[in-house]
Structure formats: C-alpha cells, structure tokens
Amino acid sequence: MVSKNIDDAFNILISYDEKRRKKIAEREEYIDFLNKGISEYIVSLMTSEKSMSDSIQINGYYVIISNLERIGDHAVNLAEYADDMKKWDQRFSENVLEELEEMKKQCMSALDNVKDVTPDNVGSVLNQAVVMEQKNDDMRDKYFKKQLQRLKKGKCKPQGGIVFSEVLTDFERMGDHTLNIAQQYKEMAQ
C-alpha cells in the first residue's frame, strides 16, 4: 500500500487525477489504521517475557512498520504538493517532469529491494539499499542544482520551484527510511 501511494503521488504530481488523489487519502488512512493496530500488538508482545532473540525480532518489526508509515506520510506530502500545484494552476516543465519520473523509479526500486528480504539475501539487500540511498542523495543534489539554475534563468515560477524543492526533500527522506528498513532487517538476521 505504501508503494502504491508513492507511485500514485508521483503520478498526480505529473498529471493530476482526482480519483487517484482520493485513493491516496483512503490508503493513507488505512496504512495509519494498520500501523496503529500492529504497533499495539507489538507493544503487547514487548511486555511479555521473551528471549533476547525474540526481543530483537519484535523491536525490529516495530522499527520497520514505523519507517513504512513515515514513507507513507511522505507520499501524502507529495499528493498535497500536487493539490497546491492544481490550486495555483501551475505545471511543471518537461525537464522537471522527467526528473520526477526518475525519482519515482528510484523510490519504487528502493522499496522493491526491501520487499522480499530473507535470511539468505539480507546482506545483499542492505548493500543494495546503501547504494540506492546514496543515489537518492546524489539525485536530490543534482536536481536541486538544476532547479536553482532554472529559477535563476526565470524558466520556472517561484511557487513551482518551492514545491519541487519540497518534493526533493521528501524524496530523499523516503530513501532514508527505506535504508533504515534494510538496516533493521540486517540487525534482525544477526
């Protein structure tokens, strides 16, 4: 559900769609509901006597679902930026649309990387997550510099430039949370 919200949120930044926007809000509400229920269950398990291995696993799942929920929050931020762009009757340039598409692909790849972690592949998943997170940071820096150049040359409106800067921040933070998930799986596997 988190992946779907990210995909939809990037899509409505590119081309606004009321139905997709509504689905994002509905999914986010359900993600929050699940997060609360799973968190309560995990906390109830924490109060029981468990072995050290069980405690590491239980704590790990808590960290993972918390990071997934935060990623979902960043997807909602993207959707809210799309709302702003619609309200202001602003559109991104073709260059920015291409950059948004690249960011979406990177986010989806990073989440796909941590979806099917097993004890046998946890090390390679973490290694790949580190590489992907660095790529996120590099993309953010590159696109931020390009955006500054566009602003300086008057090729974009200030409102759109501000929104794009915010998108870059959320994009980078989604990468951080995805790396946190991979690191947590590695800790749980030890």
FIKOLZA-1660 file (N, C-alpha, C; in steps of 0.1 Angstrom, whole numbers, plus 5000, padded with zeros to 4 digits):
% residues 190
   i   px   py   pz ch aa at
   1 5008 4988 5000  A  M  N
   1 5000 5000 5000  A  M CA
   1 5009 5013 5000  A  M  C
   2 5020 5012 5007  A  V  N
   2 5029 5024 5008  A  V CA
   2 5035 5026 4994  A  V  C
   3 5039 5015 4987  A  S  N
   3 5045 5016 4974  A  S CA
   3 5034 5022 4964  A  S  C
   4 5022 5017 4965  A  K  N
   4 5011 5022 4956  A  K CA
   4 5009 5037 4958  A  K  C
   5 5009 5041 4971  A  N  N
   5 5007 5056 4974  A  N CA
   5 5019 5064 4968  A  N  C
   6 5031 5059 4969  A  I  N
   6 5042 5067 4963  A  I CA
   6 5040 5068 4948  A  I  C
   7 5037 5056 4942  A  D  N
   7 5035 5056 4927  A  D CA
   7 5024 5066 4923  A  D  C
   8 5013 5065 4930  A  D  N
   8 5002 5074 4927  A  D CA
   8 5005 5089 4930  A  D  C
   9 5012 5091 4941  A  A  N
   9 5015 5105 4944  A  A CA
   9 5025 5111 4934  A  A  C
  10 5035 5104 4930  A  F  N
  10 5043 5109 4919  A  F CA
  10 5035 5111 4906  A  F  C
  11 5026 5102 4903  A  N  N
  11 5018 5103 4891  A  N CA
  11 5009 5116 4891  A  N  C
  12 5004 5119 4903  A  I  N
  12 4995 5131 4903  A  I CA
  12 5003 5144 4903  A  I  C
  13 5015 5143 4907  A  L  N
  13 5024 5155 4905  A  L CA
  13 5026 5157 4891  A  L  C
  14 5027 5146 4883  A  I  N
  14 5030 5147 4869  A  I CA
  14 5017 5151 4861  A  I  C
  15 5006 5144 4865  A  S  N
  15 4993 5147 4859  A  S CA
  15 4982 5145 4869  A  S  C
  16 4976 5155 4874  A  Y  N
  16 4967 5155 4885  A  Y CA
  16 4954 5147 4881  A  Y  C
  17 4950 5138 4890  A  D  N
  17 4938 5130 4888  A  D CA
  17 4931 5129 4902  A  D  C
  18 4919 5134 4902  A  E  N
  18 4910 5134 4914  A  E CA
  18 4908 5120 4920  A  E  C
  19 4906 5110 4912  A  K  N
  19 4903 5097 4917  A  K CA
  19 4916 5091 4924  A  K  C
  20 4927 5093 4918  A  R  N
  20 4940 5088 4924  A  R CA
  20 4942 5096 4937  A  R  C
  21 4940 5109 4937  A  R  N
  21 4942 5117 4949  A  R CA
  21 4933 5111 4960  A  R  C
  22 4921 5108 4957  A  K  N
  22 4912 5103 4968  A  K CA
  22 4917 5089 4973  A  K  C
  23 4922 5081 4963  A  K  N
  23 4927 5068 4967  A  K CA
  23 4939 5069 4976  A  K  C
  24 4947 5079 4974  A  I  N
  24 4959 5081 4982  A  I CA
  24 4955 5084 4997  A  I  C
  25 4945 5093 4998  A  A  N
  25 4940 5096 5011  A  A CA
  25 4934 5084 5018  A  A  C
  26 4926 5076 5011  A  E  N
  26 4920 5064 5017  A  E CA
  26 4930 5054 5021  A  E  C
  27 4940 5052 5012  A  R  N
  27 4951 5042 5015  A  R CA
  27 4958 5047 5028  A  R  C
  28 4962 5060 5028  A  E  N
  28 4969 5065 5039  A  E CA
  28 4962 5063 5052  A  E  C
  29 4949 5065 5052  A  E  N
  29 4941 5063 5064  A  E CA
  29 4941 5048 5068  A  E  C
  30 4941 5039 5059  A  Y  N
  30 4942 5025 5062  A  Y CA
  30 4956 5021 5067  A  Y  C
  31 4966 5027 5061  A  I  N
  31 4980 5025 5065  A  I CA
  31 4982 5029 5079  A  I  C
  32 4976 5041 5083  A  D  N
  32 4977 5046 5097  A  D CA
  32 4970 5036 5106  A  D  C
  33 4958 5031 5102  A  F  N
  33 4950 5022 5110  A  F CA
  33 4958 5009 5112  A  F  C
  34 4964 5004 5102  A  L  N
  34 4972 4991 5103  A  L CA
  34 4984 4994 5112  A  L  C
  35 4991 5005 5110  A  N  N
  35 5003 5008 5118  A  N CA
  35 4999 5009 5133  A  N  C
  36 4988 5015 5136  A  K  N
  36 4983 5016 5150  A  K CA
  36 4981 5002 5155  A  K  C
  37 4973 4994 5148  A  G  N
  37 4970 4981 5153  A  G CA
  37 4982 4972 5154  A  G  C
  38 4991 4972 5145  A  I  N
  38 5003 4964 5145  A  I CA
  38 5012 4969 5157  A  I  C
  39 5013 4982 5158  A  S  N
  39 5021 4987 5169  A  S CA
  39 5016 4983 5182  A  S  C
  40 5003 4984 5184  A  E  N
  40 4997 4980 5197  A  E CA
  40 5000 4965 5200  A  E  C
  41 4999 4957 5189  A  Y  N
  41 5002 4943 5191  A  Y CA
  41 5016 4940 5195  A  Y  C
  42 5025 4947 5188  A  I  N
  42 5040 4946 5190  A  I CA
  42 5043 4950 5205  A  I  C
  43 5037 4961 5209  A  V  N
  43 5039 4966 5223  A  V CA
  43 5034 4956 5233  A  V  C
  44 5023 4949 5230  A  S  N
  44 5018 4939 5239  A  S CA
  44 5028 4927 5240  A  S  C
  45 5034 4924 5228  A  L  N
  45 5044 4913 5229  A  L CA
  45 5057 4917 5236  A  L  C
  46 5060 4930 5236  A  M  N
  46 5072 4935 5243  A  M CA
  46 5071 4934 5258  A  M  C
  47 5059 4934 5263  A  T  N
  47 5057 4933 5278  A  T CA
  47 5057 4919 5283  A  T  C
  48 5057 4909 5274  A  S  N
  48 5058 4895 5278  A  S CA
  48 5072 4891 5279  A  S  C
  49 5075 4881 5287  A  E  N
  49 5088 4876 5288  A  E CA
  49 5092 4869 5275  A  E  C
  50 5103 4874 5269  A  K  N
  50 5108 4869 5257  A  K CA
  50 5123 4867 5258  A  K  C
  51 5128 4858 5249  A  S  N
  51 5143 4857 5248  A  S CA
  51 5149 4869 5241  A  S  C
  52 5162 4870 5242  A  M  N
  52 5169 4882 5236  A  M CA
  52 5166 4882 5221  A  M  C
  53 5166 4870 5215  A  S  N
  53 5164 4869 5200  A  S CA
  53 5150 4873 5197  A  S  C
  54 5140 4869 5205  A  D  N
  54 5126 4874 5203  A  D CA
  54 5125 4889 5204  A  D  C
  55 5132 4895 5214  A  S  N
  55 5131 4909 5216  A  S CA
  55 5137 4917 5204  A  S  C
  56 5148 4912 5199  A  I  N
  56 5154 4918 5187  A  I CA
  56 5144 4918 5175  A  I  C
  57 5138 4906 5173  A  Q  N
  57 5128 4905 5162  A  Q CA
  57 5116 4914 5164  A  Q  C
  58 5111 4914 5176  A  I  N
  58 5099 4922 5179  A  I CA
  58 5102 4937 5178  A  I  C
  59 5113 4942 5183  A  N  N
  59 5117 4956 5182  A  N CA
  59 5120 4959 5167  A  N  C
  60 5126 4949 5160  A  G  N
  60 5128 4952 5146  A  G CA
  60 5116 4954 5138  A  G  C
  61 5106 4946 5140  A  Y  N
  61 5093 4948 5133  A  Y CA
  61 5087 4962 5137  A  Y  C
  62 5088 4966 5149  A  Y  N
  62 5083 4979 5153  A  Y CA
  62 5090 4990 5145  A  Y  C
  63 5103 4989 5144  A  V  N
  63 5111 4999 5136  A  V CA
  63 5107 4999 5121  A  V  C
  64 5105 4987 5116  A  I  N
  64 5102 4986 5102  A  I CA
  64 5088 4992 5099  A  I  C
  65 5078 4988 5107  A  I  N
  65 5065 4994 5104  A  I CA
  65 5064 5009 5106  A  I  C
  66 5072 5014 5116  A  S  N
  66 5073 5028 5118  A  S CA
  66 5079 5035 5106  A  S  C
  67 5089 5030 5100  A  N  N
  67 5095 5035 5088  A  N CA
  67 5086 5035 5076  A  N  C
  68 5079 5024 5075  A  L  N
  68 5069 5023 5064  A  L CA
  68 5058 5034 5065  A  L  C
  69 5054 5036 5077  A  E  N
  69 5043 5046 5080  A  E CA
  69 5049 5060 5076  A  E  C
  70 5061 5062 5080  A  R  N
  70 5067 5075 5077  A  R CA
  70 5069 5077 5061  A  R  C
  71 5072 5066 5054  A  I  N
  71 5073 5067 5040  A  I CA
  71 5059 5071 5034  A  I  C
  72 5049 5064 5040  A  G  N
  72 5035 5068 5036  A  G CA
  72 5032 5082 5038  A  G  C
  73 5037 5088 5049  A  D  N
  73 5034 5102 5052  A  D CA
  73 5041 5111 5041  A  D  C
  74 5053 5107 5037  A  H  N
  74 5059 5115 5026  A  H CA
  74 5052 5114 5013  A  H  C
  75 5046 5102 5010  A  A  N
  75 5037 5101 4998  A  A CA
  75 5026 5111 4999  A  A  C
  76 5020 5112 5011  A  V  N
  76 5009 5121 5013  A  V CA
  76 5014 5136 5011  A  V  C
  77 5026 5139 5015  A  N  N
  77 5031 5152 5013  A  N CA
  77 5032 5155 4998  A  N  C
  78 5036 5145 4990  A  L  N
  78 5037 5147 4976  A  L CA
  78 5023 5150 4970  A  L  C
  79 5013 5142 4975  A  A  N
  79 5000 5144 4970  A  A CA
  79 4995 5158 4973  A  A  C
  80 4999 5163 4985  A  E  N
  80 4995 5177 4989  A  E CA
  80 5001 5187 4981  A  E  C
  81 5014 5185 4977  A  Y  N
  81 5021 5194 4967  A  Y CA
  81 5013 5194 4954  A  Y  C
  82 5008 5182 4950  A  A  N
  82 5001 5182 4937  A  A CA
  82 4988 5190 4939  A  A  C
  83 4982 5189 4950  A  D  N
  83 4970 5197 4953  A  D CA
  83 4973 5212 4952  A  D  C
  84 4984 5216 4957  A  D  N
  84 4989 5230 4956  A  D CA
  84 4991 5235 4942  A  D  C
  85 4998 5226 4934  A  M  N
  85 5000 5229 4920  A  M CA
  85 4987 5231 4913  A  M  C
  86 4978 5222 4916  A  K  N
  86 4964 5223 4909  A  K CA
  86 4957 5236 4913  A  K  C
  87 4958 5239 4926  A  K  N
  87 4951 5251 4931  A  K CA
  87 4957 5264 4925  A  K  C
  88 4970 5264 4923  A  W  N
  88 4977 5276 4918  A  W CA
  88 4977 5276 4903  A  W  C
  89 4971 5265 4897  A  D  N
  89 4971 5263 4882  A  D CA
  89 4986 5264 4877  A  D  C
  90 4994 5257 4883  A  Q  N
  90 5008 5256 4880  A  Q CA
  90 5011 5242 4873  A  Q  C
  91 5021 5242 4864  A  R  N
  91 5025 5229 4858  A  R CA
  91 5040 5229 4858  A  R  C
  92 5045 5217 4860  A  F  N
  92 5060 5215 4859  A  F CA
  92 5064 5215 4845  A  F  C
  93 5077 5219 4842  A  S  N
  93 5082 5219 4829  A  S CA
  93 5085 5205 4825  A  S  C
  94 5088 5203 4812  A  E  N
  94 5091 5189 4808  A  E CA
  94 5104 5184 4815  A  E  C
  95 5114 5192 4817  A  N  N
  95 5126 5188 4824  A  N CA
  95 5122 5183 4838  A  N  C
  96 5114 5190 4845  A  V  N
  96 5110 5186 4859  A  V CA
  96 5102 5174 4859  A  V  C
  97 5093 5172 4849  A  L  N
  97 5085 5160 4848  A  L CA
  97 5094 5148 4846  A  L  C
  98 5105 5149 4838  A  E  N
  98 5114 5138 4836  A  E CA
  98 5121 5135 4849  A  E  C
  99 5125 5146 4856  A  E  N
  99 5132 5143 4869  A  E CA
  99 5123 5137 4879  A  E  C
 100 5110 5141 4879  A  L  N
 100 5100 5134 4888  A  L CA
 100 5099 5119 4885  A  L  C
 101 5098 5117 4872  A  E  N
 101 5097 5103 4867  A  E CA
 101 5109 5094 4872  A  E  C
 102 5121 5100 4871  A  E  N
 102 5133 5093 4876  A  E CA
 102 5133 5091 4891  A  E  C
 103 5128 5101 4898  A  M  N
 103 5127 5100 4913  A  M CA
 103 5117 5089 4916  A  M  C
 104 5106 5088 4909  A  K  N
 104 5096 5078 4912  A  K CA
 104 5102 5064 4909  A  K  C
 105 5109 5062 4898  A  K  N
 105 5116 5049 4895  A  K CA
 105 5125 5046 4906  A  K  C
 106 5133 5055 4911  A  Q  N
 106 5143 5052 4922  A  Q CA
 106 5136 5048 4935  A  Q  C
 107 5125 5055 4938  A  C  N
 107 5118 5052 4950  A  C CA
 107 5112 5038 4949  A  C  C
 108 5106 5035 4938  A  M  N
 108 5100 5022 4936  A  M CA
 108 5110 5011 4937  A  M  C
 109 5121 5013 4931  A  S  N
 109 5132 5003 4931  A  S CA
 109 5137 5001 4945  A  S  C
 110 5139 5011 4953  A  A  N
 110 5144 5010 4966  A  A CA
 110 5134 5002 4975  A  A  C
 111 5121 5005 4973  A  L  N
 111 5111 4997 4981  A  L CA
 111 5110 4983 4976  A  L  C
 112 5111 4981 4963  A  D  N
 112 5111 4967 4958  A  D CA
 112 5123 4959 4964  A  D  C
 113 5134 4966 4966  A  N  N
 113 5146 4959 4971  A  N CA
 113 5144 4954 4985  A  N  C
 114 5136 4961 4994  A  V  N
 114 5134 4956 5007  A  V CA
 114 5121 4948 5009  A  V  C
 115 5114 4945 4999  A  K  N
 115 5101 4938 5000  A  K CA
 115 5103 4923 5003  A  K  C
 116 5113 4916 4997  A  D  N
 116 5114 4902 4999  A  D CA
 116 5127 4898 5005  A  D  C
 117 5129 4903 5017  A  V  N
 117 5141 4900 5025  A  V CA
 117 5140 4886 5031  A  V  C
 118 5151 4879 5029  A  T  N
 118 5152 4866 5036  A  T CA
 118 5165 4865 5043  A  T  C
 119 5167 4855 5052  A  P  N
 119 5180 4854 5059  A  P CA
 119 5191 4852 5049  A  P  C
 120 5189 4846 5038  A  D  N
 120 5199 4844 5028  A  D CA
 120 5203 4856 5020  A  D  C
 121 5194 4866 5018  A  N  N
 121 5197 4877 5010  A  N CA
 121 5198 4890 5017  A  N  C
 122 5197 4890 5031  A  V  N
 122 5197 4902 5039  A  V CA
 122 5209 4911 5036  A  V  C
 123 5221 4905 5035  A  G  N
 123 5233 4913 5033  A  G CA
 123 5233 4920 5020  A  G  C
 124 5229 4913 5009  A  S  N
 124 5229 4919 4996  A  S CA
 124 5218 4930 4995  A  S  C
 125 5207 4927 5002  A  V  N
 125 5196 4937 5002  A  V CA
 125 5201 4950 5009  A  V  C
 126 5208 4949 5020  A  L  N
 126 5214 4960 5027  A  L CA
 126 5224 4968 5018  A  L  C
 127 5233 4960 5012  A  N  N
 127 5243 4966 5003  A  N CA
 127 5236 4974 4992  A  N  C
 128 5226 4968 4986  A  Q  N
 128 5219 4975 4975  A  Q CA
 128 5212 4987 4981  A  Q  C
 129 5206 4986 4993  A  A  N
 129 5199 4998 4999  A  A CA
 129 5208 5009 5001  A  A  C
 130 5221 5006 5005  A  V  N
 130 5231 5017 5008  A  V CA
 130 5234 5024 4994  A  V  C
 131 5236 5016 4984  A  V  N
 131 5238 5022 4971  A  V CA
 131 5227 5030 4966  A  V  C
 132 5215 5025 4968  A  M  N
 132 5203 5032 4963  A  M CA
 132 5201 5045 4971  A  M  C
 133 5203 5045 4984  A  E  N
 133 5201 5057 4992  A  E CA
 133 5211 5068 4988  A  E  C
 134 5224 5063 4985  A  Q  N
 134 5234 5073 4980  A  Q CA
 134 5229 5079 4967  A  Q  C
 135 5223 5070 4958  A  K  N
 135 5218 5075 4945  A  K CA
 135 5207 5086 4948  A  K  C
 136 5198 5083 4958  A  N  N
 136 5188 5093 4961  A  N CA
 136 5194 5106 4965  A  N  C
 137 5204 5106 4974  A  D  N
 137 5211 5118 4978  A  D CA
 137 5217 5125 4966  A  D  C
 138 5224 5117 4957  A  D  N
 138 5230 5123 4945  A  D CA
 138 5220 5130 4936  A  D  C
 139 5209 5123 4934  A  M  N
 139 5198 5128 4925  A  M CA
 139 5192 5141 4931  A  M  C
 140 5190 5140 4944  A  R  N
 140 5184 5152 4951  A  R CA
 140 5194 5164 4949  A  R  C
 141 5207 5162 4951  A  D  N
 141 5216 5173 4949  A  D CA
 141 5217 5178 4935  A  D  C
 142 5217 5169 4926  A  K  N
 142 5218 5172 4911  A  K CA
 142 5205 5180 4907  A  K  C
 143 5194 5175 4911  A  Y  N
 143 5181 5181 4907  A  Y CA
 143 5179 5195 4914  A  Y  C
 144 5184 5196 4926  A  F  N
 144 5183 5209 4933  A  F CA
 144 5192 5219 4926  A  F  C
 145 5204 5215 4922  A  K  N
 145 5212 5225 4914  A  K CA
 145 5206 5229 4901  A  K  C
 146 5200 5219 4894  A  K  N
 146 5193 5222 4882  A  K CA
 146 5181 5232 4884  A  K  C
 147 5174 5229 4895  A  Q  N
 147 5163 5238 4899  A  Q CA
 147 5167 5252 4901  A  Q  C
 148 5178 5254 4909  A  L  N
 148 5183 5267 4911  A  L CA
 148 5187 5274 4898  A  L  C
 149 5193 5267 4889  A  Q  N
 149 5196 5273 4876  A  Q CA
 149 5183 5277 4868  A  Q  C
 150 5173 5268 4869  A  R  N
 150 5160 5272 4862  A  R CA
 150 5154 5285 4869  A  R  C
 151 5155 5285 4882  A  L  N
 151 5150 5297 4889  A  L CA
 151 5157 5310 4885  A  L  C
 152 5171 5309 4885  A  K  N
 152 5179 5320 4882  A  K CA
 152 5177 5325 4867  A  K  C
 153 5174 5316 4858  A  K  N
 153 5172 5319 4844  A  K CA
 153 5157 5323 4842  A  K  C
 154 5149 5323 4852  A  G  N
 154 5134 5326 4851  A  G CA
 154 5127 5316 4843  A  G  C
 155 5132 5303 4843  A  K  N
 155 5125 5293 4835  A  K CA
 155 5114 5286 4843  A  K  C
 156 5113 5289 4856  A  C  N
 156 5102 5283 4863  A  C CA
 156 5097 5294 4873  A  C  C
 157 5084 5292 4877  A  K  N
 157 5078 5302 4886  A  K CA
 157 5082 5298 4901  A  K  C
 158 5084 5308 4909  A  P  N
 158 5088 5306 4923  A  P CA
 158 5080 5295 4930  A  P  C
 159 5066 5296 4929  A  Q  N
 159 5058 5286 4936  A  Q CA
 159 5062 5272 4932  A  Q  C
 160 5063 5270 4919  A  G  N
 160 5067 5256 4914  A  G CA
 160 5081 5252 4918  A  G  C
 161 5090 5262 4919  A  G  N
 161 5103 5259 4924  A  G CA
 161 5103 5255 4938  A  G  C
 162 5095 5262 4946  A  I  N
 162 5094 5258 4961  A  I CA
 162 5088 5244 4962  A  I  C
 163 5078 5241 4955  A  V  N
 163 5072 5228 4955  A  V CA
 163 5082 5217 4951  A  V  C
 164 5089 5220 4941  A  F  N
 164 5099 5210 4936  A  F CA
 164 5110 5208 4947  A  F  C
 165 5114 5218 4953  A  S  N
 165 5124 5217 4964  A  S CA
 165 5119 5208 4976  A  S  C
 166 5106 5210 4979  A  E  N
 166 5099 5202 4989  A  E CA
 166 5099 5187 4985  A  E  C
 167 5095 5185 4972  A  V  N
 167 5095 5172 4967  A  V CA
 167 5108 5165 4968  A  V  C
 168 5119 5172 4965  A  L  N
 168 5133 5167 4966  A  L CA
 168 5135 5163 4981  A  L  C
 169 5131 5171 4990  A  T  N
 169 5133 5167 5005  A  T CA
 169 5126 5155 5008  A  T  C
 170 5113 5154 5004  A  D  N
 170 5105 5142 5007  A  D CA
 170 5111 5129 5001  A  D  C
 171 5115 5131 4988  A  F  N
 171 5122 5120 4981  A  F CA
 171 5134 5115 4988  A  F  C
 172 5142 5124 4993  A  E  N
 172 5154 5120 5000  A  E CA
 172 5151 5113 5013  A  E  C
 173 5141 5118 5020  A  R  N
 173 5137 5112 5033  A  R CA
 173 5131 5098 5031  A  R  C
 174 5124 5096 5020  A  M  N
 174 5118 5082 5017  A  M CA
 174 5130 5073 5016  A  M  C
 175 5141 5077 5009  A  G  N
 175 5152 5069 5008  A  G CA
 175 5159 5066 5021  A  G  C
 176 5159 5075 5030  A  D  N
 176 5165 5073 5043  A  D CA
 176 5157 5062 5051  A  D  C
 177 5144 5064 5050  A  H  N
 177 5135 5054 5057  A  H CA
 177 5136 5040 5051  A  H  C
 178 5138 5039 5038  A  T  N
 178 5140 5026 5031  A  T CA
 178 5153 5020 5036  A  T  C
 179 5163 5028 5036  A  L  N
 179 5176 5023 5041  A  L CA
 179 5175 5018 5056  A  L  C
 180 5167 5026 5064  A  N  N
 180 5165 5022 5078  A  N CA
 180 5159 5008 5079  A  N  C
 181 5150 5005 5070  A  I  N
 181 5143 4992 5069  A  I CA
 181 5153 4981 5066  A  I  C
 182 5161 4983 5056  A  A  N
 182 5172 4973 5052  A  A CA
 182 5181 4971 5064  A  A  C
 183 5185 4982 5071  A  Q  N
 183 5195 4980 5082  A  Q CA
 183 5188 4973 5093  A  Q  C
 184 5175 4975 5095  A  Q  N
 184 5168 4968 5106  A  Q CA
 184 5167 4953 5103  A  Q  C
 185 5164 4949 5090  A  Y  N
 185 5164 4935 5087  A  Y CA
 185 5178 4929 5089  A  Y  C
 186 5189 4936 5086  A  K  N
 186 5202 4930 5089  A  K CA
 186 5204 4928 5104  A  K  C
 187 5200 4938 5112  A  E  N
 187 5201 4936 5127  A  E CA
 187 5193 4924 5131  A  E  C
 188 5181 4922 5126  A  M  N
 188 5173 4911 5130  A  M CA
 188 5179 4897 5126  A  M  C
 189 5187 4897 5115  A  A  N
 189 5192 4885 5110  A  A CA
 189 5205 4880 5118  A  A  C
 190 5210 4889 5126  A  Q  N
 190 5222 4885 5133  A  Q CA
 190 5220 4876 5145  A  Q  C
% end
